[in-house]
Amino acid sequence: MQCDLAELEQDMEYAEKEYERQGDHQRNVLDNIREEIEALDRLLRADRLDRKRMQISVKLIRQMVMQEL
């Protein structure tokens, strides 16, 4: 019984750490996407459209999203 409790505590500790790691990862990904969207927004508001840079931003956003799916 005591062994089961110790194993359960270890499992819970691992699950908590994994949950935190996943949360940190998701925050990081979303921050990266937000930064790229802000860059894309600046490009859209510029006097001249830099289509090449816009395509790069869209490609980067797409890659980040696809890696998470």
Helices and strands as residue ranges (DSSP letters): H 2-45, H 51-68
